[in-house]
Amino acid sequence: MLLKADVEVSFNSSNLKEADLLDPSWVDPQLLCSQKTASVGGNIGPFGILALASKDLTEQTSIFFRVLRSNDKYVVLMCSDQSRSSLEEGLKKTIYGAFIDIDPLNEMISLRSLIDHSIVESFGGEGRACITARVYPKLAIDNQAYLYAFNNGTFDVNISTLNAWSMKKAQIVSFTKRRKPHLN
């Protein structure tokens, strides 16, 4: 994978009744994502993608979801974890999170991530949540940057669609080269 990519993936699960129970005290999605990182297994999740990952996964930026259950309703947590994004010391490696208003019984959980050098911008639930992060990998650069899909949950999560495109440099056209309209 090159350093610039546009990735779309959608997930679903037939095991939603097995989702972990939502603790009523879990009101801060960023704190919850910090406590339940991509390596902390659950029933339905964590699942998502590892962007700007080194081949051996020592560097990775994980963008992932968890499905939680509260009585008869489901809560979808989206996380963007930069804690392992770089081996470089002294960088701010924040973990971000958001609750997304999605009913996983009736719609797929979608993720679109735009990866451009050091920017990873991710849209969850068809844009209902957006998390933008700056990352500075040392190993996962140029042709050594990989993209992986993962599921670290106990129950199966299906990838319904997965599309990834390499992005080229923008073509900039000077305004002086454009034809100017005549005003009468």
Backbone hydrogen bonds in HBPLUS format (Angstrom, degrees):
<---DONOR---> <-ACCEPTOR-->    atom                        ^
c    i                          cat <-CA-CA->   ^        H-A-AA   ^      H-
h    n   atom  resd res      DA  || num        DHA   H-A  angle D-A-AA Bond
n    s   type  num  typ     dist DA aas  dist angle  dist       angle   num
A0117-HIS N   A0003-LEU O   3.21 MM 114  5.22 153.1  2.28 124.3 132.2     1
A0167-MET N   A0004-LYS O   3.12 MM 163  5.24 163.3  2.14 115.2 118.6     2
A0005-ALA N   A0115-ILE O   2.74 MM 110  5.05 152.0  1.81 140.8 149.8     3
A0115-ILE N   A0005-ALA O   2.79 MM 110  5.05 173.7  1.79 157.5 159.8     4
A0006-ASP N   A0165-TRP O   2.86 MM 159  5.17 151.7  1.93 147.5 155.8     5
A0165-TRP N   A0006-ASP O   2.85 MM 159  5.17 154.2  1.92 143.7 152.5     6
A0007-VAL N   A0113-SER O   2.86 MM 106  5.16 168.6  1.87 154.3 158.3     7
A0113-SER N   A0007-VAL O   2.82 MM 106  5.16 154.6  1.88 147.2 155.6     8
A0008-GLU N   A0163-ASN O   2.76 MM 155  5.16 169.2  1.78 159.7 163.1     9
A0163-ASN N   A0008-GLU O   2.80 MM 155  5.16 164.4  1.82 155.8 160.7    10
A0009-VAL N   A0111-LEU O   2.87 MM 102  5.35 159.9  1.91 159.0 164.1    11
A0111-LEU N   A0009-VAL O   2.79 MM 102  5.35 149.5  1.88 164.3 173.0    12
A0010-SER N   A0161-THR O   2.99 MM 151  5.28 152.7  2.07 140.5 142.8    13
A0160-SER N   A0010-SER O   2.74 MM 150  5.43 146.4  1.85 142.0 151.7    14
A0011-PHE N   A0109-ILE O   2.80 MM  98  5.11 158.0  1.85 140.4 147.4    15
A0109-ILE N   A0011-PHE O   2.92 MM  98  5.11 160.8  1.95 151.3 153.3    16
A0012-ASN N   A0158-ASN O   3.02 MM 146  5.32 146.1  2.13 141.1 149.7    17
A0158-ASN N   A0012-ASN O   2.74 MM 146  5.32 160.3  1.78 175.9 172.2    18
A0018-GLU N   A0015-ASN O   2.87 MM   3  5.62 161.2  1.90 125.5 131.8    19
A0019-ALA N   A0016-LEU O   2.95 MM   3  5.32 167.0  1.96 119.4 121.4    20
A0069-ARG N   A0020-ASP O   2.73 MM  49  5.91 157.2  1.78 154.8 159.7    21
A0022-LEU N   A0069-ARG O   2.75 MM  47  5.47 156.8  1.80 150.6 147.0    22
A0026-TRP N   A0023-ASP O   2.90 MM   3  5.54 168.0  1.91 126.2 130.2    23
A0027-VAL N   A0025-SER O   3.00 MM   2  5.73 123.1  2.33 110.5  94.4    24
A0032-LEU N   A0028-ASP O   2.99 MM   4  6.23 161.4  2.02 155.7 161.6    25
A0033-CYS N   A0029-PRO O   2.88 MM   4  6.06 157.1  1.93 148.0 153.6    26
A0034-SER N   A0030-GLN O   3.03 MM   4  6.24 144.8  2.16 139.8 149.4    27
A0035-GLN N   A0031-LEU O   2.98 MM   4  6.29 143.0  2.12 146.0 155.9    28
A0036-LYS N   A0032-LEU O   2.83 MM   4  5.94 154.0  1.90 150.6 158.2    29
A0040-VAL N   A0037-THR O   3.05 MM   3  5.42 161.9  2.09 112.7 118.5    30
A0042-GLY N   A0045-GLY O   2.95 MM   3  5.44 115.4  2.38 140.3 147.8    31
A0154-THR N   A0042-GLY O   2.77 MM 112  6.18 147.4  1.87 148.1 158.8    32
A0155-PHE N   A0043-ASN O   3.00 MM 112  5.66 175.5  2.00 150.9 151.5    33
A0067-VAL N   A0044-ILE O   3.00 MM  23  5.50 167.4  2.01 164.1 166.1    34
A0152-ASN N   A0046-PRO O   2.73 MM 106  5.36 163.8  1.76 173.7 178.4    35
A0047-PHE N   A0065-PHE O   3.09 MM  18  5.47 145.2  2.22 140.7 151.1    36
A0065-PHE N   A0047-PHE O   2.79 MM  18  5.47 154.6  1.85 151.3 157.0    37
A0048-GLY N   A0150-PHE O   3.01 MM 102  5.55 155.7  2.07 143.7 148.9    38
A0150-PHE N   A0048-GLY O   2.93 MM 102  5.55 158.0  1.98 143.2 145.7    39
A0049-ILE N   A0063-ILE O   2.91 MM  14  5.48 157.6  1.96 158.8 162.1    40
A0063-ILE N   A0049-ILE O   2.94 MM  14  5.48 166.3  1.96 161.4 165.8    41
A0050-LEU N   A0148-TYR O   2.74 MM  98  5.05 155.4  1.80 146.8 152.5    42
A0148-TYR N   A0050-LEU O   3.01 MM  98  5.05 157.6  2.07 139.6 146.8    43
A0051-ALA N   A0061-THR O   2.79 MM  10  5.16 163.9  1.81 157.5 153.2    44
A0061-THR N   A0051-ALA O   2.99 MM  10  5.16 151.6  2.07 156.4 161.1    45
A0053-ALA N   A0146-TYR O   3.02 MM  93  4.95 173.3  2.03 145.2 143.4    46
A0146-TYR N   A0053-ALA O   2.79 MM  93  4.95 153.2  1.86 140.8 149.4    47
A0054-SER N   A0059-GLU O   2.85 MM   5  5.25 155.0  1.91 138.7 142.1    48
A0057-LEU N   A0054-SER O   2.92 MM   3  4.92 159.4  1.97 108.6 114.9    49
A0060-GLN N   A0084-ARG O   2.71 MM  24  5.48 156.5  1.77 129.2 136.8    50
A0062-SER N   A0081-ASP O   3.24 MM  19  5.20 145.4  2.37 146.1 144.4    51
A0081-ASP N   A0062-SER O   2.78 MM  19  5.20 167.7  1.79 161.8 164.5    52
A0064-PHE N   A0079-CYS O   2.89 MM  15  5.30 153.5  1.96 142.4 151.2    53
A0079-CYS N   A0064-PHE O   2.77 MM  15  5.30 161.3  1.80 160.1 163.6    54
A0066-ARG N   A0077-LEU O   2.95 MM  11  5.17 137.3  2.13 140.4 150.0    55
A0077-LEU N   A0066-ARG O   2.90 MM  11  5.17 168.4  1.91 156.7 160.3    56
A0068-LEU N   A0075-VAL O   2.79 MM   7  5.06 170.7  1.79 158.8 161.9    57
A0075-VAL N   A0068-LEU O   2.79 MM   7  5.06 162.8  1.82 143.2 147.3    58
A0070-SER N   A0073-LYS O   2.84 MM   3  5.29 174.1  1.84 153.4 155.1    59
A0073-LYS N   A0070-SER O   2.99 MM   3  5.29 161.5  2.02 133.9 132.3    60
A0100-ILE N   A0076-VAL O   2.86 MM  24  5.44 166.8  1.87 160.8 164.3    61
A0078-MET N   A0098-ALA O   2.82 MM  20  5.30 172.9  1.82 164.4 166.8    62
A0098-ALA N   A0078-MET O   2.91 MM  20  5.30 146.9  2.02 150.8 157.5    63
A0080-SER N   A0096-TYR O   2.97 MM  16  5.17 158.1  2.01 138.9 141.2    64
A0096-TYR N   A0080-SER O   2.89 MM  16  5.17 164.5  1.91 150.9 151.5    65
A0082-GLN N   A0094-THR O   3.27 MM  12  5.62 152.8  2.35 134.7 141.2    66
A0085-SER N   A0082-GLN O   2.97 MM   3  4.84 166.7  1.99 116.5 115.4    67
A0102-ILE N   A0100-ILE O   2.94 MM   2  5.73 121.7  2.29 111.4  94.8    68
A0106-ASN N   A0103-ASP O   2.93 MM   3  5.69 145.5  2.06 123.6 131.2    69
A0107-GLU N   A0103-ASP O   3.01 MM   4  6.07 135.5  2.21 150.7 161.9    70
A0125-GLY N   A0110-SER O   2.92 MM  15  4.98 148.2  2.03 143.9 141.5    71
A0112-ARG N   A0123-PHE O   2.93 MM  11  5.12 151.4  2.01 142.6 151.6    72
A0123-PHE N   A0112-ARG O   2.72 MM  11  5.12 160.2  1.76 151.9 158.9    73
A0114-LEU N   A0121-GLU O   2.76 MM   7  5.15 161.2  1.80 152.7 157.4    74
A0121-GLU N   A0114-LEU O   2.93 MM   7  5.15 171.2  1.94 151.7 153.2    75
A0116-ASP N   A0119-ILE O   2.95 MM   3  5.18 162.0  1.98 147.7 153.7    76
A0119-ILE N   A0116-ASP O   3.02 MM   3  5.18 167.8  2.03 123.0 126.9    77
A0135-VAL N   A0118-SER O   2.77 MM  17  4.96 158.4  1.81 141.1 148.7    78
A0120-VAL N   A0133-ALA O   2.93 MM  13  5.32 160.5  1.97 155.0 158.8    79
A0133-ALA N   A0120-VAL O   2.99 MM  13  5.32 149.3  2.09 134.9 144.7    80
A0122-SER N   A0131-ILE O   2.85 MM   9  5.30 172.3  1.86 151.9 153.9    81
A0131-ILE N   A0122-SER O   2.87 MM   9  5.30 159.2  1.92 152.2 159.3    82
A0124-GLY N   A0129-ALA O   2.85 MM   5  5.12 153.9  1.92 139.4 148.1    83
A0128-ARG N   A0124-GLY O   2.99 MM   4  6.01 117.3  2.39 146.7 163.2    84
A0129-ALA N   A0124-GLY O   3.20 MM   5  5.12 149.2  2.30 145.2 145.0    85
A0128-ARG N   A0125-GLY O   3.24 MM   3  5.23 152.3  2.32 101.1 109.2    86
A0141-ILE N   A0139-LEU O   2.89 MM   2  5.72 134.9  2.10 107.2  93.3    87
A0144-GLN N   A0141-ILE O   2.82 MM   3  5.24 157.1  1.87 140.1 141.4    88
A0145-ALA N   A0142-ASP O   3.38 MM   3  5.90 153.6  2.46 118.9 118.1    89
A0177-LYS N   A0174-SER O   3.25 MM   3  5.54 147.9  2.36 103.5 111.9    90
A0178-ARG N   A0175-PHE O   3.16 MM   3  5.30 153.3  2.24 102.5 110.6    91
